[in-house]
């Protein structure tokens, strides 16, 4: 029963009934990527802040650093949303971190933690990831959560799913509604200059205090200890280095 509930069809009417008026959710059966669709709508000036696209299956999903991501139909929660922050653009680096915190908070019952910048781990295994990209006058955030995946369906052996972590009485509709509510609750004050989310993020961080290997897109690597998060969302290492975009490997 748990697997069937976790993979139950998305219900657009029910989702929109439960969320605040800030959001407008569209459910699509199939798409190449919700991220690509929403970014294009923004560029065509056919999207507004608060628009959300969620799908049962995407054929060309992608994660950070243009990595591919694939999930069997109905096994994951895959969606993107568009926001138009009013805060100074120099601070927008915090947006994906806020989103990552909100995913971890939504999944607090499973002791979810954040691997900088925004991968979500349960017992050291990845259950969720997200990307954020500038579009129009704002940002499109895309989130994927492994919900009803069985072990044989996991993309890599370092991944997990809510099903494998014991989730039973839960639907993707509920997760989406709770996550959007959580994001609105923290994004709105942040957008007005209130930085209360920064210490909250630190509390759920799995990276801070760990020895890490930084793997940069060009192939260079760097060993250090993760020390803190800067005001712009960068990972600050104990040697003073500020990391803005890279893969972080936990060494202990």
Secondary structure, 3 states (H helix, E strand, C coil): CHHHHHCCCCCHHHHHHHCCCCCEEEEEEEECCHHHHHHHHHHCCCCCCCEEEEEEEECCEECHHHCEECCCCCCEEEEEEEECCCCCHHHHHHHHHHHHHHHHHHCHHHCCEEECCCEEEECCEEEEEEEEEEECCEEEEEEEEECCCCHHHCCCCCECCCCCCCCCCCCHHHHHHHHHHHHHHHHHHHHCCCCCHHHHHHHCECCCCCEEEEECCCCCEEEEEEEEECCCCCEEECCCCEECCCEEEECC
